[in-house]
């Protein structure tokens, strides 16, 4: 099997692991949420319970350290998931300025200084660049810019924190318009903070030259000839006048590598590590731990003599801190950059050998330390072959080791949660079964039966009310009676056209405009509508009647049934609220409350039909045909209109029609005055049948009240029920965490 196929196979084997890691990530987040809820309830209980032993056991439970561990594990799993989700094997190239990193990348990728800037003075490359091999396309780059927010949070803010510069700028305008704070005199160190401050000044001083890019859409596709403008600090002749890179978050370059048998790999140029003049070190450390499979440390010894300096050790330690779960010595080489006599550095081969022989003395532990000319295509190709051979032979083992380390910590987290849950399960160690039996017996006595207790009191009081309403059912309803009197009074005080001082003139004007044939029926219509509207107010009287009787039932349920504890409402609203509290499984009881809540009497249903039949004298429409205008005229009409009909004739006829209607409506409605009381009695009797007399209804009441006994009989069950509810809710929360914390939920293996 060729190397490209092996690399593809390794990448494909990683994908299912990434999916499994994502599931474990989700489980960890769910566990964290459940632990947080349990912690909140524990804090609530500490304020509620008064038993010293329970308080002591609650205080012994500590989830805060576990939450910190979970947060740390989520970060570790994110790194592991990113590693296994990649479509390429990523090789990071790390080194200080002027060590040959860029020359090595040029040799490996076939790119030139135009795409991968190099220089003999300072760091020339200013942006992390990932270079992908793709033999099918011409060279191009994708540029991701910072947003204004990420620029301030991820780039500028760390400088303010590390250099102790005070309040960080919140907006780009604030960063641009305010001068930089002075570097504190008492900050530890001297050269490193000073170099970092100078780099921050570069961001600040040249903001006008790159800030527009912070609003650009990413990624931007860049052709080969323009790549340098976005990755370099210098022009080809060494002038440090390029500033676009300051707005760039990342660049991905795609090109054809000279060595075609390499498969899906990418080389990552990581400027900033090992150079105190750049303040991006922490971001690059994160990238190293998240995005890199293998590291090449590039070091070019001076030909005049060299040694492993503290800065080299610091660079190694920095990289080592990027991924603690997989020691960096297992996934890194040191490349000692060999130069010849014709180079600016001169022949340094002997110095390369010296550093090779002393690398272990400085504890710079890597898998291999190699000597290679980074500017020589043949030697760098051999170097890449060595790296790829190592990866194809060892990467699967490294992945397993990395996964195993994470798995071990996940198991420890699982066990730590279990340890706290075991404490949580013993917080309430009372004999719940005996306590429950005692409470149930007491409740049964209080609920009672037909001879005593709650059931007897409620049933008897409702029956007494029913009897009272039975005696009233044949008596006129006072509420409706007064409503009728008020409506009749309004009809007599305001008769529409008939009450106007200039009524005759108004009628005459109407005759002149539309004729007497039209004026008379039009006025009849107006008076009919007027009378009908006067009686609309009876709807409110009927509603009040029903609500008054409902409130009598409510008073019984509140005073005798103690239901005022669970609802302070009145009338229909009370029954609606109780109905909503009754669980669906108590179908008969729930329906009984819902039926009485919905019961109502209406004007349109009870009274309107009786009124309308007495308004026929105020209509010119035939009851048979529905037409007007004499096609089938009423036999007993007051006025037969002719061309000689006067305003006086119409006024007199209208007055007769109006008075006749009022005088016939009044006795018709009086016949209905008993019906509201009859309906109210029927409503209450039906309610009693539904919630007292039905088969098995007593059982539904008892089961319903069992859940409310701590409220209804608070003086007896209050504390017991509260304690019981606390225990129940606590154990439910504990069991919920226990279910989430199953070992299988944290298994990274397939």
NUKE-464657 format. One line per 8 residues: number of its first residue (from 1); for each residue x, y, z of C-alpha. Coordinates in nm, 2 decimals, decimal comma, padded with zeros to 4 digits. Layout:
// NUKE-464657
NUM	X:Y:Z; ...
//
This chain:
// NUKE-464657
1	00,00:00,00:00,00; 00,15:00,34:-00,10; 00,19:00,61:00,16; -00,09:00,84:00,03; -00,33:00,55:00,07; -00,21:00,48:00,42; -00,25:00,84:00,52; -00,60:00,84:00,37
9	-00,68:00,53:00,57; -00,56:00,68:00,89; -00,78:00,99:00,83; -01,08:00,78:00,76; -01,04:00,57:01,07; -01,04:00,89:01,27; -01,38:01,01:01,16; -01,60:00,76:01,36
17	-01,39:00,85:01,67; -01,47:01,22:01,61; -01,84:01,14:01,60; -01,82:00,94:01,92; -01,63:01,22:02,09; -01,91:01,46:02,00; -02,16:01,23:02,17; -01,94:01,22:02,49
25	-01,91:01,60:02,47; -02,29:01,63:02,46; -02,32:01,39:02,76; -02,06:01,59:02,96; -02,25:01,92:02,89; -02,58:01,75:03,00; -02,40:01,62:03,31; -02,27:01,97:03,39
33	-02,62:02,11:03,36; -02,77:01,84:03,58; -02,50:01,89:03,84; -02,56:02,26:03,84; -02,94:02,21:03,90; -02,86:01,97:04,18; -02,62:02,22:04,33; -02,88:02,49:04,32
41	-03,14:02,27:04,49; -02,88:02,18:04,75; -02,82:02,55:04,82; -03,20:02,59:04,84; -03,23:02,31:05,09; -02,96:02,45:05,31; -03,19:02,75:05,37; -03,50:02,54:05,42
49	-03,41:02,24:05,64; -03,36:02,28:06,02; -03,21:01,94:06,10; -02,83:01,98:06,19; -02,75:01,63:06,06; -02,91:01,69:05,72; -02,74:02,03:05,69; -02,41:01,87:05,77
57	-02,45:01,61:05,50; -02,56:01,87:05,25; -02,25:02,08:05,32; -02,02:01,78:05,26; -02,13:01,76:04,90; -01,91:01,95:04,66; -01,96:01,97:04,29; -01,75:02,28:04,22
65	-01,43:02,09:04,16; -01,61:01,84:03,94; -01,75:02,13:03,73; -01,40:02,27:03,69; -01,29:01,93:03,58; -01,57:01,90:03,33; -01,49:02,24:03,18; -01,13:02,13:03,14
73	-01,23:01,79:02,99; -01,46:01,97:02,74; -01,16:02,17:02,62; -00,95:01,85:02,59; -01,23:01,67:02,40; -01,26:01,97:02,16; -00,89:01,93:02,08; -00,93:01,56:02,04
81	-01,24:01,60:01,82; -01,07:01,86:01,60; -00,77:01,62:01,56; -00,99:01,34:01,45; -01,22:01,55:01,23; -00,94:01,69:01,01; -00,92:01,60:00,64; -00,54:01,63:00,64
89	-00,24:01,54:00,86; -00,10:01,88:00,97; 00,27:01,93:01,03; 00,36:02,25:01,22; 00,68:02,43:01,15; 00,81:02,62:01,46; 01,12:02,83:01,51; 01,25:03,17:01,60
97	01,33:03,44:01,34; 01,62:03,37:01,10; 01,63:03,00:01,16; 01,52:02,88:00,81; 01,15:02,80:00,87; 01,03:02,98:00,56; 01,32:02,83:00,35; 01,21:02,48:00,47
105	00,85:02,55:00,37; 00,95:02,69:00,03; 01,16:02,37:-00,03; 00,88:02,14:00,07; 00,60:02,31:-00,11; 00,76:02,45:-00,42; 00,64:02,80:-00,33; 00,87:03,10:-00,35
113	00,95:03,40:-00,13; 00,65:03,57:-00,30; 00,41:03,33:-00,12; 00,62:03,24:00,18; 00,83:03,54:00,27; 01,18:03,49:00,42; 01,43:03,74:00,54; 01,77:03,76:00,70
121	01,67:04,02:00,97; 01,35:03,98:01,16; 01,04:03,77:01,14; 00,91:03,83:00,79; 00,60:03,61:00,81; 00,33:03,77:01,02; 00,04:03,53:00,98; -00,03:03,16:01,06
129	-00,05:03,00:00,72; -00,17:02,64:00,64; -00,03:02,51:00,31; -00,23:02,22:00,15; -00,11:01,99:-00,12; -00,35:01,96:-00,42; -00,20:01,86:-00,75; -00,52:01,94:-00,94
137	-00,53:02,32:-00,90; -00,31:02,63:-00,95; -00,18:02,80:-00,65; -00,42:03,03:-00,46; -00,49:03,14:-00,10; -00,80:03,18:00,12; -00,77:03,47:00,36; -00,97:03,48:00,68
145	-00,99:03,82:00,84; -01,06:03,91:01,20; -01,39:04,07:01,27; -01,38:04,39:01,48; -01,50:04,19:01,78; -01,25:03,90:01,75; -00,97:04,16:01,67; -01,04:04,34:02,00
153	-01,10:04,02:02,21; -00,84:03,78:02,07; -00,56:04,01:01,95; -00,57:04,34:02,14; -00,71:04,24:02,48; -00,43:03,99:02,56; -00,17:04,27:02,53; -00,37:04,48:02,78
161	-00,39:04,19:03,02; -00,03:04,07:03,00; 00,12:04,42:03,01; -00,13:04,55:03,27; -00,24:04,84:03,06; -00,57:04,89:03,24; -00,92:04,90:03,09; -00,94:04,72:02,75
169	-01,09:04,91:02,46; -01,45:04,80:02,39; -01,48:04,94:02,04; -01,24:04,98:01,75; -01,31:05,35:01,76; -01,20:05,36:02,12; -00,88:05,17:02,04; -00,81:05,41:01,75
177	-00,88:05,74:01,91; -00,73:05,69:02,26; -00,35:05,69:02,30; -00,20:05,37:02,43; -00,15:05,36:02,81; 00,21:05,38:02,92; 00,39:05,05:03,00; 00,39:05,01:03,38
185	00,74:05,06:03,53; 00,69:04,78:03,78; 00,60:04,51:03,53; 00,82:04,19:03,57; 01,09:04,16:03,31; 01,22:04,42:03,08; 01,30:04,31:02,73; 01,01:04,08:02,67
193	00,73:04,32:02,79; 00,90:04,60:02,60; 00,91:04,40:02,28; 00,54:04,31:02,32; 00,45:04,67:02,38; 00,63:04,77:02,06; 00,43:04,52:01,87; 00,10:04,65:02,02
201	00,21:05,00:01,91; 00,24:04,86:01,56; -00,12:04,75:01,57; -00,22:05,10:01,71; -00,01:05,32:01,49; -00,10:05,16:01,16; -00,47:05,09:01,23; -00,58:05,32:00,95
209	-00,39:05,11:00,70; -00,57:04,78:00,77; -00,89:04,85:00,97; -01,11:04,83:00,66; -01,02:04,46:00,63; -01,19:04,39:00,97; -01,52:04,45:00,79; -01,44:04,22:00,50
217	-01,63:03,89:00,43; -01,41:03,58:00,49; -01,26:03,40:00,32; -01,13:03,62:00,05; -00,98:03,43:-00,25; -00,63:03,56:-00,33; -00,43:03,47:-00,64; -00,07:03,36:-00,62
225	00,09:03,69:-00,70; -00,10:03,88:-00,42; -00,04:03,63:-00,13; 00,26:03,81:00,01; 00,05:04,13:00,07; -00,16:03,94:00,33; 00,10:03,72:00,51; 00,42:03,93:00,51
233	00,55:04,22:00,72; 00,81:04,32:00,46; 00,83:04,39:00,09; 01,07:04,17:-00,11; 01,35:04,43:-00,06; 01,31:04,43:00,31; 01,10:04,74:00,38; 00,86:04,69:00,67
241	00,57:04,87:00,51; 00,31:04,60:00,48; 00,02:04,60:00,74; -00,26:04,39:00,60; -00,13:04,09:00,80; -00,24:04,27:01,12; -00,60:04,21:01,02; -00,56:03,86:00,91
249	-00,66:03,57:01,13; -00,54:03,28:00,91; -00,44:03,20:00,56; -00,48:02,87:00,37; -00,26:02,83:00,07; -00,33:02,55:-00,18; -00,06:02,44:-00,42; 00,11:02,13:-00,57
257	00,40:02,00:-00,36; 00,71:01,87:-00,54; 00,68:01,54:-00,36; 00,35:01,40:-00,50; 00,35:01,08:-00,30; 00,25:01,25:00,03; -00,12:01,21:00,04; -00,34:01,44:00,24
265	-00,10:01,65:00,44; -00,07:02,02:00,52; 00,22:02,23:00,65; 00,15:02,50:00,90; 00,37:02,80:00,93; 00,35:02,92:01,29; 00,52:03,26:01,34; 00,52:03,40:01,69
273	00,63:03,10:01,89; 00,97:03,17:02,03; 00,98:03,54:01,94; 00,91:03,79:02,22; 00,84:04,07:01,98; 00,51:03,91:01,89; 00,22:03,90:02,13; 00,03:03,62:01,96
281	00,20:03,34:02,15; -00,10:03,22:02,35; -00,32:03,20:02,04; -00,06:03,01:01,86; -00,02:02,77:02,15; -00,39:02,69:02,13; -00,36:02,64:01,75; -00,07:02,40:01,81
289	-00,27:02,19:02,05; -00,58:02,20:01,83; -00,46:02,19:01,47; -00,13:02,01:01,46; -00,04:01,64:01,43; 00,33:01,68:01,42; 00,59:01,95:01,49; 00,92:02,03:01,33
297	01,14:02,26:01,55; 01,37:02,44:01,31; 01,71:02,57:01,45; 02,00:02,71:01,25; 02,33:02,70:01,44; 02,57:02,99:01,38; 02,88:02,89:01,20; 03,10:03,09:01,44
305	02,98:02,87:01,73; 02,65:02,81:01,90; 02,48:02,63:02,18; 02,13:02,55:02,31; 02,02:02,88:02,47; 01,74:02,94:02,73; 01,53:03,08:02,45; 01,54:02,74:02,27
313	01,44:02,56:02,59; 01,16:02,81:02,64; 01,03:02,75:02,29; 01,03:02,38:02,34; 00,85:02,42:02,68; 00,59:02,65:02,52; 00,51:02,39:02,25; 00,51:02,12:02,52
321	00,24:02,30:02,71; 00,01:02,30:02,40; -00,10:01,94:02,44; -00,04:01,79:02,78; -00,23:01,47:02,70; 00,02:01,36:02,44; 00,38:01,44:02,53; 00,53:01,66:02,25
329	00,84:01,43:02,23; 00,63:01,17:02,07; 00,52:01,39:01,78; 00,81:01,62:01,70; 01,15:01,63:01,54; 01,42:01,89:01,57; 01,56:02,00:01,23; 01,91:02,15:01,25
337	01,93:02,37:00,95; 02,27:02,31:00,78; 02,42:02,59:00,57; 02,71:02,58:00,33; 03,01:02,81:00,30; 02,85:03,02:00,03; 02,55:03,12:00,25; 02,54:03,43:00,47
345	02,57:03,20:00,77; 02,87:03,01:00,64; 02,94:02,64:00,69; 02,78:02,54:01,02; 02,78:02,16:00,98; 03,02:02,11:01,28; 02,80:02,33:01,49; 02,49:02,13:01,38
353	02,67:01,81:01,50; 02,75:01,98:01,83; 02,39:02,07:01,89; 02,28:01,73:01,78; 02,50:01,57:02,04; 02,39:01,80:02,33; 02,02:01,83:02,26; 01,93:01,58:02,54
361	02,13:01,77:02,79; 01,88:02,05:02,77; 01,59:01,81:02,80; 01,47:01,91:02,46; 01,32:01,56:02,41; 01,20:01,48:02,06; 01,15:01,16:01,86; 01,45:01,25:01,63
369	01,70:01,52:01,58; 01,80:01,56:01,22; 02,05:01,77:01,02; 01,92:01,90:00,68; 01,98:02,19:00,46; 01,64:02,36:00,46; 01,72:02,54:00,13; 01,80:02,21:-00,05
377	01,51:02,05:-00,22; 01,66:01,70:-00,21; 01,75:01,71:00,16; 01,41:01,86:00,26; 01,23:01,60:00,05; 01,42:01,33:00,24; 01,33:01,50:00,56; 00,96:01,50:00,47
385	00,99:01,13:00,37; 01,13:01,06:00,72; 00,85:01,25:00,89; 00,58:01,08:00,68; 00,72:00,74:00,74; 00,71:00,81:01,11; 00,35:00,93:01,09; 00,23:00,64:00,89
393	00,39:00,39:01,12; 00,31:00,56:01,45; 00,01:00,80:01,42; -00,25:00,54:01,49; -00,07:00,44:01,81; -00,03:00,81:01,91; -00,40:00,86:01,85; -00,48:00,57:02,08
401	-00,25:00,69:02,35; -00,40:01,04:02,32; -00,75:00,89:02,34; -00,65:00,66:02,63; -00,53:00,96:02,83; -00,86:01,14:02,79; -01,05:00,83:02,86; -00,87:00,77:03,18
409	-00,96:01,12:03,30; -01,32:01,08:03,19; -01,34:00,76:03,40; -01,20:00,95:03,70; -01,46:01,22:03,65; -01,73:00,95:03,64; -01,60:00,81:03,96; -01,58:01,15:04,13
417	-01,94:01,22:04,04; -02,04:00,88:04,18; -01,86:00,96:04,50; -02,06:01,28:04,55; -02,38:01,11:04,44; -02,33:00,84:04,71; -02,31:01,12:04,97; -02,62:01,28:04,82
425	-02,82:00,96:04,84; -02,77:00,95:05,22; -02,86:01,31:05,30; -03,21:01,21:05,41; -03,18:00,87:05,58; -03,53:00,86:05,74; -03,75:00,56:05,71; -03,98:00,69:05,43
433	-04,20:00,39:05,42; -04,31:00,41:05,78; -04,35:00,78:05,76; -04,56:00,75:05,45; -04,79:00,50:05,61; -04,85:00,72:05,91; -04,93:01,02:05,69; -05,17:00,82:05,47
441	-05,36:00,69:05,77; -05,39:01,05:05,91; -05,50:01,18:05,57; -05,77:00,91:05,54; -05,92:01,00:05,87; -05,93:01,37:05,78; -06,08:01,30:05,44; -06,34:01,08:05,60
449	-06,66:00,93:05,45; -07,03:00,98:05,44; -07,04:00,99:05,82; -06,76:01,22:05,91; -06,46:01,43:05,79; -06,40:01,65:05,49; -06,63:01,44:05,26; -06,93:01,46:05,49
457	-06,88:01,84:05,55; -06,86:01,93:05,18; -07,14:01,69:05,07; -07,38:01,81:05,35; -07,31:02,18:05,28; -07,37:02,14:04,91; -07,69:01,95:04,97; -07,80:02,23:05,20
465	-07,73:02,49:04,93; -07,92:02,28:04,68; -08,22:02,27:04,90; -08,22:02,65:04,95; -08,20:02,69:04,57; -08,49:02,44:04,52; -08,72:02,66:04,73; -08,62:02,96:04,53
473	-08,66:02,81:04,19; -09,03:02,92:04,15; -08,97:03,27:04,27; -08,89:03,57:04,04; -08,52:03,64:04,01; -08,46:03,98:04,17; -08,15:04,06:03,96; -08,34:04,00:03,64
481	-08,65:04,18:03,77; -08,46:04,50:03,84; -08,29:04,47:03,51; -08,63:04,46:03,33; -08,76:04,76:03,53; -08,45:04,95:03,43; -08,48:04,86:03,06; -08,86:04,95:03,06
489	-08,77:05,28:03,23; -08,52:05,36:02,96; -08,77:05,28:02,69; -09,02:05,52:02,84; -08,77:05,80:02,90; -08,62:05,79:02,55; -08,85:05,70:02,27; -08,63:05,81:01,99
497	-08,81:06,02:01,73; -09,11:06,03:01,95; -08,92:06,21:02,23; -08,79:06,50:02,01; -08,95:06,84:02,05; -08,94:06,89:01,67; -09,06:06,54:01,59; -09,33:06,65:01,35
505	-09,08:06,87:01,16; -08,83:06,58:01,14; -09,10:06,35:01,01; -09,23:06,60:00,76; -08,87:06,65:00,63; -08,84:06,28:00,59; -09,17:06,27:00,39; -09,05:06,55:00,17
513	-08,73:06,36:00,09; -08,85:06,00:00,05; -09,23:06,01:00,07; -09,47:05,89:00,35; -09,45:05,54:00,20; -09,09:05,52:00,29; -09,08:05,74:00,60; -09,33:05,54:00,81
521	-09,16:05,19:00,78; -08,81:05,35:00,82; -08,92:05,50:01,15; -09,07:05,17:01,25; -08,73:05,01:01,19; -08,55:05,27:01,40; -08,79:05,23:01,70; -08,77:04,85:01,68
529	-08,39:04,86:01,69; -08,41:05,11:01,98; -08,63:04,89:02,19; -08,42:04,58:02,12; -08,10:04,76:02,23; -08,26:04,88:02,55; -08,30:04,51:02,66; -07,94:04,41:02,58
537	-07,84:04,51:02,93; -08,03:04,21:03,06; -07,74:04,00:02,95; -07,53:04,14:03,23; -07,81:04,07:03,48; -07,82:03,71:03,37; -07,45:03,67:03,40; -07,45:03,83:03,75
545	-07,73:03,59:03,85; -07,52:03,29:03,75; -07,20:03,42:03,91; -07,38:03,50:04,23; -07,50:03,14:04,26; -07,16:03,00:04,15; -07,01:03,21:04,43; -07,24:03,04:04,68
553	-07,10:02,71:04,57; -06,75:02,85:04,58; -06,81:02,96:04,94; -06,90:02,61:05,04; -06,59:02,46:04,88; -06,37:02,73:05,04; -06,52:02,72:05,39; -06,60:02,35:05,42
561	-06,36:02,21:05,16; -06,06:02,44:05,24; -06,01:02,49:04,87; -05,94:02,86:04,93; -05,59:02,75:05,00; -05,54:02,66:04,63; -05,75:02,93:04,47; -05,85:03,28:04,58
569	-06,06:03,34:04,27; -06,44:03,37:04,26; -06,72:03,24:04,04; -06,64:03,08:03,71; -06,27:03,16:03,74; -06,25:02,96:04,06; -06,39:02,65:03,89; -06,16:02,70:03,59
577	-05,85:02,72:03,81; -05,95:02,41:04,01; -06,03:02,22:03,69; -05,68:02,30:03,56; -05,52:02,17:03,89; -05,71:01,84:03,86; -05,49:01,58:03,67; -05,63:01,44:03,35
585	-05,66:01,09:03,51; -05,94:01,21:03,74; -06,18:01,25:03,44; -06,51:01,27:03,63; -06,40:01,52:03,88; -06,22:01,74:03,62; -06,53:01,73:03,40; -06,76:01,83:03,69
593	-06,56:02,15:03,75; -06,52:02,23:03,38; -06,90:02,19:03,32; -07,00:02,44:03,59; -06,72:02,68:03,49; -06,87:02,69:03,14; -07,23:02,72:03,24; -07,40:03,05:03,15
601	-07,73:03,22:03,08; -07,75:03,47:02,80; -07,99:03,74:02,69; -07,99:03,61:02,33; -08,07:03,26:02,43; -08,33:03,32:02,70; -08,50:03,66:02,64; -08,44:03,78:02,29
609	-08,68:03,53:02,12; -08,96:03,65:02,36; -08,90:04,02:02,28; -08,87:03,99:01,91; -09,22:03,84:01,87; -09,37:04,15:02,03; -09,19:04,38:01,79; -09,38:04,27:01,48
617	-09,60:04,58:01,51; -09,29:04,79:01,44; -09,21:04,62:01,11; -09,33:04,65:00,76; -09,19:04,32:00,65; -09,42:04,03:00,59; -09,36:03,73:00,81; -09,45:03,50:00,52
625	-09,25:03,65:00,24; -08,98:03,85:00,41; -09,06:04,14:00,18; -09,18:04,50:00,25; -09,40:04,74:00,07; -09,75:04,59:00,10; -09,70:04,27:-00,10; -09,85:04,08:00,20
633	-09,94:04,35:00,44; -10,02:04,30:00,81; -10,38:04,26:00,89; -10,38:04,47:01,20; -10,14:04,75:01,10; -10,19:05,08:01,27; -10,16:05,30:00,96; -10,24:05,25:00,60
641	-10,01:05,49:00,42; -10,14:05,69:00,13; -10,02:05,99:-00,06; -10,22:06,21:00,17; -10,06:06,07:00,49; -09,93:06,35:00,71; -09,65:06,38:00,97; -09,92:06,39:01,24
649	-10,06:06,06:01,11; -09,72:05,90:01,11; -09,63:06,03:01,46; -09,96:05,91:01,61; -09,92:05,57:01,44; -09,56:05,53:01,56; -09,66:05,63:01,92; -09,93:05,36:01,91
657	-09,69:05,10:01,77; -09,42:05,18:02,03; -09,65:05,18:02,33; -09,81:04,86:02,22; -09,47:04,69:02,19; -09,35:04,80:02,53; -09,68:04,71:02,69; -09,67:04,35:02,55
665	-09,30:04,30:02,61; -09,32:04,37:02,98; -09,56:04,09:03,08; -09,38:03,85:02,83; -09,05:03,90:03,02; -09,22:03,88:03,36; -09,32:03,53:03,26; -08,94:03,45:03,24
673	-08,84:03,60:03,58; -08,84:03,26:03,75; -08,63:03,09:03,48; -08,28:03,22:03,60; -08,35:03,06:03,94; -08,46:02,74:03,78; -08,15:02,73:03,57; -07,93:02,81:03,87
681	-08,08:02,53:04,07; -08,03:02,29:03,78; -07,67:02,41:03,75; -07,59:02,34:04,11; -07,78:02,01:04,12; -07,59:01,89:03,81; -07,26:02,00:03,98; -07,35:01,80:04,29
689	-07,44:01,50:04,08; -07,11:01,52:03,90; -06,87:01,57:04,20; -07,05:01,40:04,49; -07,30:01,14:04,37; -07,12:00,98:04,07; -06,98:00,63:04,11; -06,61:00,63:04,22
697	-06,61:01,01:04,25; -06,51:00,99:04,62; -06,20:00,80:04,52; -06,10:01,07:04,27; -06,15:01,34:04,53; -05,94:01,15:04,77; -05,66:01,09:04,53; -05,67:01,45:04,41
705	-05,66:01,59:04,76; -05,38:01,36:04,86; -05,14:01,56:04,65; -05,26:01,88:04,81; -05,29:01,77:05,17; -04,98:01,96:05,28; -05,15:02,28:05,17; -05,51:02,21:05,27
713	-05,42:02,08:05,61; -05,10:02,27:05,65; -05,13:02,28:06,03; -05,12:01,90:06,03; -04,93:01,80:05,72; -04,74:02,12:05,63; -04,40:02,04:05,76; -04,43:01,66:05,69
721	-04,53:01,73:05,34; -04,27:01,99:05,28; -04,00:01,76:05,41; -04,14:01,47:05,21; -04,15:01,69:04,89; -03,79:01,81:04,96; -03,68:01,45:04,99; -03,86:01,34:04,68
729	-03,73:01,63:04,47; -03,38:01,58:04,60; -03,38:01,21:04,52; -03,53:01,28:04,17; -03,24:01,53:04,10; -02,98:01,28:04,23; -03,13:01,00:04,02; -03,13:01,22:03,72
737	-02,76:01,29:03,75; -02,70:00,92:03,82; -02,87:00,83:03,49; -02,67:01,08:03,29; -02,35:00,96:03,47; -02,37:00,61:03,33; -02,02:00,48:03,24; -02,12:00,41:02,88
745	-02,19:00,78:02,83; -01,82:00,85:02,87; -01,68:00,57:02,66; -01,47:00,71:02,37; -01,43:00,37:02,22; -01,67:00,26:01,95
//
